[in-house]
Amino acid sequence: MDWDERYARSGIGRPGPPSVLVGREDLVPTTGRALDVACGRGTVAVWLARRGLAVDAVDAAPAGLALGRELAAEEGVEVAWHEADLDSGLPFTALHHPPSLHAPRYDVVVCQRFRDPLLYPTLAGVLAPGGLLVITVLSSVGDTGGRFRAGPGELAGAFGHLDVIVDEEGGGEAHLVARRG
Ligand SMILES: C[S@@+](CC[C@H](N)C(=O)[O-])C[C@H]1O[C@@H](n2cnc3c(N)ncnc32)[C@H](O)[C@@H]1O
């Protein structure tokens, strides 16, 4: 079943922080710009908007974005929804590889349960100074593995040049929270 079909069946969600930030919500600023990469049905994007951030949210699944729009309207917040295939990079940075001064910079970048190692440099590159990166991917650590899962240490290897706040692996997931200095 593809993502559009899943979203068509799942219905609207509830706003909520990225799972790795539950209990750590205070790491997220209440002003500035946020980017949610592979936002799905927009529960994190809407949570970020409710927190006070101006949010760009990107996903390839129109049904997910439609649920996000519905949730944002219900919660009375604005989110800029972008339908795009991330296999071609971030839509607004496609012309800026590596991101230049003209590319957007974000105070928060979230990428939860979507893994594309080719996108890692861009995710770090669009962080504003002091910006927070929050990423969760499927991991082979604590799982039987598979070609879609990150190997041990993948996130720390890709983002170790940032100031790492959380680096956890286990139970088939890897989480990293880090700040650009
Ligand atoms: C496991 S869901 C995660 C959704 C959301 N981040 C969350 O945590 O609830 C994976 C998401 O990645 C999106 N996705 C998969 N491949 C994509 C691609 N090439 N470009 C854009 N989005 C993609 C799917 O549409 C889906 O919404």
The ligand as a Tripos MOL2 file, in Angstrom:
@<TRIPOS>MOLECULE
LIG
   27    29     1     0     0
SMALL
NO_CHARGES

@<TRIPOS>ATOM
      1 C1          6.8300    6.9640    7.8590 C.3       1 LIG1
      2 S1          6.0970    8.3790    7.0640 S.3       1 LIG1
      3 C2          6.5970    9.6490    8.1970 C.3       1 LIG1
      4 C3          5.6760   10.8210    8.1890 C.3       1 LIG1
      5 C4          5.9610   11.8670    9.2680 C.3       1 LIG1
      6 N1          7.2920   12.4040    9.1670 N.3       1 LIG1
      7 C5          5.7120   11.3010   10.6450 C.2       1 LIG1
      8 O1          6.6550   11.1130   11.3930 O.co2     1 LIG1
      9 O2          4.5450   11.0280   10.9580 O.co2     1 LIG1
     10 C6          7.1440    8.6290    5.6670 C.3       1 LIG1
     11 C7          6.7400    9.7850    4.7930 C.3       1 LIG1
     12 O3          7.7170    9.9680    3.7770 O.3       1 LIG1
     13 C8          7.0490   10.3800    2.6010 C.3       1 LIG1
     14 N2          7.9300   10.0920    1.4680 N.ar      1 LIG1
     15 C9          8.4430    8.8890    1.1210 C.ar      1 LIG1
     16 N3          9.2250    9.0320    0.0300 N.ar      1 LIG1
     17 C10         9.1990   10.3550   -0.3130 C.ar      1 LIG1
     18 C11         9.8120   11.1200   -1.3300 C.ar      1 LIG1
     19 N4         10.6170   10.5650   -2.2400 N.pl3     1 LIG1
     20 N5          9.5590   12.4390   -1.3750 N.ar      1 LIG1
     21 C12         8.7380   13.0250   -0.4520 C.ar      1 LIG1
     22 N6          8.1460   12.3510    0.5340 N.ar      1 LIG1
     23 C13         8.3660   11.0220    0.6110 C.ar      1 LIG1
     24 C14         5.7680    9.5820    2.5920 C.3       1 LIG1
     25 O4          4.7790   10.1560    1.7670 O.3       1 LIG1
     26 C15         5.4150    9.5880    4.0750 C.3       1 LIG1
     27 O5          4.5560   10.6670    4.3790 O.3       1 LIG1
@<TRIPOS>BOND
     1     1     2 1
     2     2     3 1
     3     2    10 1
     4     3     4 1
     5     4     5 1
     6     5     6 1
     7     5     7 1
     8     7     8 2
     9     7     9 1
    10    10    11 1
    11    11    12 1
    12    11    26 1
    13    12    13 1
    14    13    14 1
    15    13    24 1
    16    14    15 ar
    17    14    23 ar
    18    15    16 ar
    19    16    17 ar
    20    17    18 ar
    21    17    23 ar
    22    18    19 1
    23    18    20 ar
    24    20    21 ar
    25    21    22 ar
    26    22    23 ar
    27    24    25 1
    28    24    26 1
    29    26    27 1
@<TRIPOS>SUBSTRUCTURE
     1 LIG1         1 GROUP 0 **** ****
